[in-house]
Amino acid sequence: MRATVIHGERDVRLEERPDPTIQGSRDAVVRVVAACVCGSDLWGYRGVRPASGPIGHELVGVVEQLGDDVTGIAVGDFVIAPFSLSDGSCQACRNGMSAACDHKSFFGSDDADGHAIDGAQGERVRIPFADSSLVVVPGPVDEALIPHLLTLSDVMSTGHHAAVSAGVGPGDVVAVVGDGAVGLCGVLAAKRLGAERIIVMSRNPARQEQARRFGATDVIEQRGDEAADAVRALLDGDLVDAVLECVGTKESMRQALSVVRGGGRVGYVGVPAEGTQLKVQYLFGRNVAIAGGMAPARDYIPELLPDVLDGTIRPGEVFDLTLPLDEVAQAYAAMDERRAIKVLLTT
């Protein structure tokens, strides 16, 4: 099969790899229908973090093979694969936090038994813990729904996690730091949860426009202290009730904390870059609550799926470029150069 492999900084190639096979009784082999490039994939692509081997962690596809102990899934089912794979039985899983599973594994790494897992940006993938990880989409699946379903594997679930972690509810005034796919999905999630006013921090006209389509009421282009001043000017001297931090840098976290009111909440889901820290003394003095981390996508997909199926939310609009898997190198370049918000890959 063909699959994407990263060899180092700005070196992504489509290569021939062995077809995946069932390695354990809870495995599935899934034929990938659509995958995509994530902003976190760019850390390795840009050389910020060392990276090599199969890559990609977002996919939807069709089940081709099943291990003997897999229940609730059938060959031929259309499925969404969350970006982290979980056993469904540990304490974290039992409490709705699959991302903290004691035995979790990731695409492009090894499973709990030491068997290699393929990257999602390829033609087929072996999925360990298939029965507790994969979510079946009732068929037949309309092709037009595929981009929206694909976002549930990561970015829509992650944006939702930011909003849930920030305690967003009816009547809240919310700021979103980050105008990438996760930040835009955070806008959509905040709107879905009842936020009254949503301020997106963006300097990109195309992303500002998409944010407004998702429910943003205001746009602020300033950064640093000027951004806090702009929020106060917008809100008659007030700051926001909740902030969704969707970037992961020390600058974005500082921005988030600067615009949240005393006693407010910050939900953070940006993968932390080196040097990102929190000052506990500041949080203590301002009574700011902060929560978040890696999104438990497997737990959120069943909640969000009905709204995708009936068209209540259309998160797949974050895909502004679609390319065949053959052009995966161009997909990475487009996102790296900010010519695309998020690229969908078809197989």
N, C-alpha and C positions, 0 to 999 in steps of 0.2 A: 504494500500500500504506500501511498504518498503521505508524508507528514512533515510538519515544519520543525526545523531544528535550529537553535541559536548556537553560534560558535564563538560569540564574543561581541564586542562593541560594533554595532551597526552591521552585523554579519548574520543575517537570517536567510536560510535556504530551505527550499522544498526538496526533500530527499526520499529515496526508497527505503522503507523500514519494514521489518517483519510484520505480517498480519498478526493481530492479537489473538490469543486463544484463552479459553477458560483455564484458570489456574487454581481456583478454589470453588467450593460448592455454593458460595453466595455471589459469584461473579456473573456479570453479563458482558456480552460484546455488543456494542452499539455502532451502527453505521451513522456517521455524522452527516446530518442534512445541512446544518449551518453552524458556523462558529464565528468568532470575532476576536479582535485585538483589544486588549484592555490597557488602560493607562498604566497599571502596575507592570505590565509586560515591558513598558518602555524603560523602566529602571535598569534592567539588564541590557536592553538595546542601546541605551545611552552610555553604558559603562559605569553607571553610578554604583551598581552592585554586580559582583561576578555572576555570570550566567552561562550555562552551556547545557545542551541536550534538548530533548523534546519540550515544546512550549505551548502555552494556551490552556485556559481553564474554563471556558464558557462554551456550551454546546447544547443543541437539541438534535435528536436523531431517532432512529428506528431500531428496536431491539432485534438482533439477529441470532444470538445464542444465549442460553441461560444455564447456570449451574444447577445441580440437582436440588439444592435446598432453597432456591429462590421462589418465593410465593408472592402473589399479588401483581405479578408482571407476566406478560405473555410475549412470545416471539411475534413480531409485527406491531407491537405497541409503539406509539410515538411518545417519547419521553423527554423531560427536561432534566439535565444533570446539574445539580448545584456545584459551585466551584470547590467546595470541600466535601469529602466523602466520609460518612460517619456510620458507626455501628448500630445506632438506634437503641442501645440498651444500657449504656453507661449512665452514671448519675447526671452528667451534663445533658445528655440527649433526653433523658426522662424528664428533665426540667426545661425543655424547649431551647437549649443552647447547643445545637449540633456543632457549631463552629468550635466549641471547646471540647469536643469529644475526646475521651482518653485515648482512642485508637484512630483518630482521624488521619486521613491521608489526602494527598493532593495530586493533581495531574502533573505528569513530568517528574514524579518522585517514586518512592517505593511504598507499597502497602504495608500493613501491619505484619505480614508474613515475609516481607523482604522481596516480593516480586515487583518488578518495574511496572509502572503505570504509564501509558502513553500520554502525550500532550493532546489537548483538545483540538488543536489546529491541524487536523489530519483527516484521513478518510474513515478510520475506525478507531475505537477506543475500548479497552477492557475496563470495566467499572467494578471495583470491589465493593462489598456491602451494597450490592445493587438493590436489594429488597428494602433497605432502609434509607437509601440515598436518592434513587431515581423517583421522579413523579410522573405518573402516566397522565397524558392529556387525552380526554375523551375524543374519539375519532368520529367521522373523518376530520382531519385537520385542514382548514382552509390555508392555502399557501400564503395568503395575505397576512395571516396571523403570525407567521414564523418569526419575523423580527421582534414582535412584541413578546412572544413566548421566550425568545432567546434572552431578553433582558432580565427575565426572572432568575436566570442562572447566576447572575451577579449584580449588575449595576442597579436594577430596579429594587432588588432585595436589599442592596447595600444602602441606597438612598432612603428606603423605608426604615432601615435600621437606624440611620442617623436621626430621622424624625421621631421614631419610637423612643430612642435613647434620650432625646432632648425633651421628651414628654409633651410633644406637640398635640394640642387639642383645640376644640372649638373656641374661636375668638382670639387666639394667640397672634401676636406679631412676631414674625420669624425672619431671621436673616440666614442666607445660604452663602457660605464662603467656598468658592470653587464653581467654575462654569463648565467643567467637563461633564462627561456622561453621568457620573455619580451625582454631581451637584444638581444637574438638570432633573434627574430622577428624584432627588431630594425635594426639589420644588414641587414636583408632581405628588410626592408622598405627603408633603405638608398640606397641600391643597386637599388631598383626599381625606386627611385626618381633621380637617375643619379650620385650618388657620385662616384668620380674617385678612391679614396683610402679610405679604411675602416679599422681602427685599433680596434681590440677587446681586452679588458683587461681581461685576463682569465689565471688561473693557472691549469685548468682542461683539460687534453688532449682530452677527448671525446667531451667536449664542444668547445674546440678550433677547432677540426675537423669539427663539425657541423657548426660553424661560418664560416669556410672557404667554406663549401658547399653553404652557403647562400650568400657568396660574400665578406667576409672579406679578405683583402689582407695582413694584418700583425697582429701579436699577440704580446702583451706586458704582461709579467707576473709580473713586478715590481709594487710596490705600493708607495704612498706618493711622496716625492721629487724624488725618484729614477725613478718613472714612468714618471714624467715630463722630467727628464734628458734623459730617453730612447726615448721619443717622439722626443725631439730635435735632438738626435743622428740619429734617423730614417729619419727625415725630414730636414736634413742639417741645423739645428739650428732653424727651425720654429716650431710653435705649430699648432694645428688643427683649421679649420674654424668653426666646429660645434661639439658639444658633446651631446650624448644621455645618460642621467642619468637615469638608469633603476633599481635602488636599493632602495634608499630612506633613507639611513643613513647619519649621518654627515660626516663620512669618505668618502662615495661615492660622496657626493656633493663637498667636498673639493678636491677630486680627479678630478672631472669634471672641476672645476674652475682652477685647476693647469695646465691643458693641453690645454686650449682654448686660442687662440691668442687675443690680444687686438682688440676690435671691433667684436669679434666672438659671437657665439650664443650657448646657452645651452637649450636643451629641456628636461624637467624633468617629469618623470611619475612614479618613484618609490614612493610608499605610504610612506609618511614621518614618520620616527620613532621619538620617543621622543628625543628632543635635537637637531634635525636637524634645522639649521638656515642659513640665508643668511646675509652676511655683505654688506649692501647697499653702504657703503663708498668704498669697494673694487670694486663692480660692477660699481660705478660711475667713479672711477679713471681709470678703464680699459675699459670703454665703452662696457662692456659685456651685451648683451641682454639675458634675461632669461624668458622663457615662458613654459607653460605646465600645468599639473594637471591631473585630472581624464579624461580619454579619452571619447569622445562622440562616443562610438562604433556604436550606431544606425545610426549616420550620415556617418560613414566610411564604414559600411558593403556594401551598394550598390556600392561604388566605388571599393572596393577590390574584391567583389564577382566574377565579370567576369574573373579576372586574376586567381582566384582559379579554376573556372569551366573549363577554357581552358588550365590549367596546367602551366601558365606563372610563378606562384609562388606556392610553395608546403610547406606552413608553418606548416602543420601537422607533418612534420619530427621532430618537437620538442618533440613529444610524443615518448619516448623510453621505455615505459612500459605500457601494457594494462592489466587491471584486471577486473573481474566481480564486480558488485556492492557489492556482498557478501564479498569481500575482501577489502572493503574501508579502514579498519584500517591499513592493510598492505600497501595500497597506500600512506597514510599519513606518515607512518614510512619510506617508501622508499624515499620520497621527503625530509623529515626531516633530514635523514641521508645522503642526497646527493647521494644516489644510483640511483636516477632517476632525469632527468631534469623536466619532467612533465608526470603525469600518467593519462591515459584515462580510464574512467569507462564505462563499457557496462552494459546495463540493460536487 
